[in-house]
Every structure is written in C-alpha cells, then in structure tokens.
Amino acid sequence: MKILLKTTSYALFFSLLSACQVFSFWQKQPIDFSKLNKLVAISKGACFGRCPVYTMVVYDNGIVSYEGKDNTEKKRLIHQTTF
C-alpha cells in the first residue's frame, strides 16, 4: 500500500511539473510593433487643461494597441488581438 501511495504521489508531482511547462508556452510573447503594418491610427495630443494624451493603432493582422501617455486611466502600452 505504501508503494502504491508513493508511486501515485510521484506521478502526480511530475505530471503537475510538466503541466507548468505547457502553460508557459501560452504566455503572451512580446510583440515587435515596428514590423507590423498599420491599418488605422488615432492620436490625441495635449491641451492647456487635463485632456487625455493617447495613441491607438489597429494593425492589419488584428492587433490593437493603446498607449496612454498623460491624463488617462491606464498610462502604459496595452495590446490585444481581435480574434
């Protein structure tokens, strides 16, 4: 009985360990935006008040990027695929 429990524990441990390798494959990879073709771009510049400053670009492969620069809720580069 102890051998069965020990074998089952090892099998469970190694299966969970190998599953971590599979999930790391699905993590988002960095995108080189300079190699993509822009389809539409919208940019909003600064004003004398508290106007939001941002840039949003839609690429031909379905990726949308948003970069909030000033007076926006999210001040960073965000990208998402549309499919």
N, C-alpha and C positions, 0 to 999 in steps of 0.2 A: 504494500500500500504506500509506503514511504517513497519507493522508487517511482511509482506512478505519479504521485504528487510532485516530486522533484522534476520529473520529465515534463509534466504539464506546465509547471512554473517556468522552466527554461524555454519551452516552446512559446508560451505567451510572451515572455520577455523579448525574445528575438523577433517575434512577429511584430510587436509594438515598435521595436527598434528599427526594423526595416520599413515600417509604415512611415516613420519620420522622414526617411529619405524620399519617399514618394511625394509627401506633402511639400517638401522643399522645392520640388520641381514646379509646382503650381504657383509659387510665389511670383509676384509681379517683377518683371525684369525692367531695368532702366531703358528708357526709350531715347534714341538719338533723334531729336526733332529736326536737326539740320538736314537729315537725309529724306524727310517726308515732303510730299507735295501739298502745299496749302490749297484748300478749296475756297474757304471764306475766312476772313479775319475781321474782328471788331476790336477797336481800341478806344478807350475813354481816357482823356487827359485830365490834368489838374485844372482847377479854377481858383478863385480867390476865397472860396468858402471851404466846406467839407465835402466836396464832390468825390465820389469814388474814382480811383485810378486803377484800371484793369485792362487786360488783353485777353481775348478769347479767340481761338483759332480752331476751325474744323478742317481736318485733313481728308484727302481723297480716299484713304483706306478705312475711314470711320472713326478715327481717334479724335476726340475733342479735348483741347487743353485750355485751362483757365489759369491765369496768373494774376492774383490780387496784389497790388503794389502799395496802395495807400487808401485809407478811409474805407476799407472793405472788411467784411466779417472774417474772411479767410485770406491771410497775407502769405500765400505760398503758391507753388505750382501744383495744380491738380489736373490729372488726365484720366480719361475714361473712354473705353471703347463703346460704340453704339450698338454692337451686336453681342 
